[in-house]
């Protein structure tokens, strides 16, 4: 389709579209060629909108449930149950509705705290984490050198500015008042 033809269609939406010119249009119109047709008939579903709730997964760990929902979903993840300070933050967050900004800010903060808890746990086990590798620095160096260099320059500028402000503040406090 040419750009001119596309521009005409966009500028005049009431103009009829020739469906024959659209590749793949009506591919599912023939029930004999419908790839989902055998699947639909497998359960003799009448597509009434009624369905049986799947068997509920049993909870082996603490689960946090939104106040908006009456039930837990049929299946849920149990790989990292809430624990420690981050778990307490998550429990607090789930006291509020998902429409409350405090809910989401606490969950974001809990993720950051959980990362620090993981680092402390690793160090406690005698494992020193390779933070640059875990952050993907080698992969970014291979595939996006310009982006990585830009990030490092921004980080160095911010670090230098903060360091300069701290040093300036310390030096300002150590100056002796001049005699007038």
N, C-alpha and C positions, 0 to 999 in steps of 0.2 A: 504494500500500500504506500502510495507516495505521501510525502509530507503535506502537499497541497490538499490532497483528498482527505487526509486526517484532519487538517485545519478546518476544512469545510464542514466535516461531521461534528467537530467540537463546537464550531460557531453556530451551527444550525441543527440542534438536536432533534427537531421535529421531523427532519428529513428521514425517510425510511432507510434502514440499513439493509444492504443486500447480504443475507445470511450465507448465500452460496460462495461469497468471496472470503468468508472467514474459515480458516483451516480448522477442522475438528468440530465445527458447529453441528449439533444434532447427532453426535456420535452415539449417544445413549438413547436415542429415540426409539430404536428397534428393540423390543423386549428380548428377542432371540439373541441380540448382540450385547446385552447388558451384563457386564462382568459381575455385578452384585446379585443378579437374578437367582442363580442357584443358592447363594448364601441366604437370601431372604426366605427362600422356601424350605431351608433346612430345618427350621424350628416351627414351621407352620405359623409364623407370627402374622397376626392380622393387622399389624401396624396401627393399633387403636391408641397407642400412646401409653397404655398400661404396661407395667413391667414389674417383675419380682426383684426385690432388693437382693443383691449378691450376699453370700454368707459373710458375716462380719469377721474380720481378722481379730484374733485375741491379742490384747495388749499385754506384752511382757515387760514393758518399760513405761515410765511416766510419759503421758502424752499431753500436749497443750492444745486446747480446743478453742476456737474463736467463739465469742459470745453471740455472734450472729447465727451460728448453726446449732441445730438441736442435736444432731448425731455426728459421730465421727464418720469419715468416709469408710467404705467397705475395706479398703486396703490403704496402708500408710507406711511410711518409712520409720524404722526403729534403729538405724545405724548410729545416730548420735543423740541420745536422750539429753535433756537439759541437766547440767551439773555445774557446780561451782558458782562463782560470781555471775558468770554469763547466764547460767540457768536461772538464778534468782531474778536477773534482769528480764529474761524472757517470761517468767511467771508473772512478773509485774506488768509487762506489756500486754499479756493476754487478759488482763482485767478490764481493758478498754476495748471499745469497738474498733474495727478495722478502718472506720471513717475518722478516727481520732489520730491526729498527727503524732501524739505521744507514743501510740502503739508502734508506729513504724520507726520513729527515731530510736526508741529503746531497743527494737530488734536489730537495727543497724549497729548501734553501739555495742549490743551483746555479741554480735559477730566479731567486732574488733577486739573486745575483751577475750572472747574465746580463742582468737588467734594468739594472743599473748599468753593465755593459759596453756595452749598447746606448746609454745616455745619453752615455757618454764617446765612443763612436763617432760619435754625432750631433753632439756639440760639436766633435769633430775635423774633421768635414766642413763646419763652419760653420753647422749647423742647430741653432737653439735650440728644444728641444721645448716645446710648450705643455702642461705637466704637468697643470694642472687640467682642461683639455679632454680629455686622454687618459685621465684618471681618471674622466671622466663627470660632473664637477661641474655643467656647464650643464644636462645632461639631468636630473640629480637635482634641481636647483633648479626646473626646470619641472614635474617629476612627483612629487617627494617633498621638499617644502621642510622639513617638520617633521623628517624623518629627517636631512637635510643639516645643519640647524641643531643638532640633537642631537649629530651627529658633530663638528661644529666646536666646540661647547661642551666636549665631552669632550677633544678635542685641545688646546684652549686651557687647560683645567684641568690636564692632564698636563704640558703645556709650562711653564705657570706654576709648578707644583710643582717640576719639575726645575730650572728656572732659580732659584727661591727656595732650593733645597737647595745648588746650586752657589755662589750668592752668600753664603749663610750659612757655608759651609765656608771660602770664601776669607776672609771677615771674621773668622772664628774663628782662623785662622792668623796674622792681622795684629795681633791684640790683644796689647798688652804686659802681661806679668804684673804684677799689682798688688803694691806693696810692703806687707809686713805689719809 
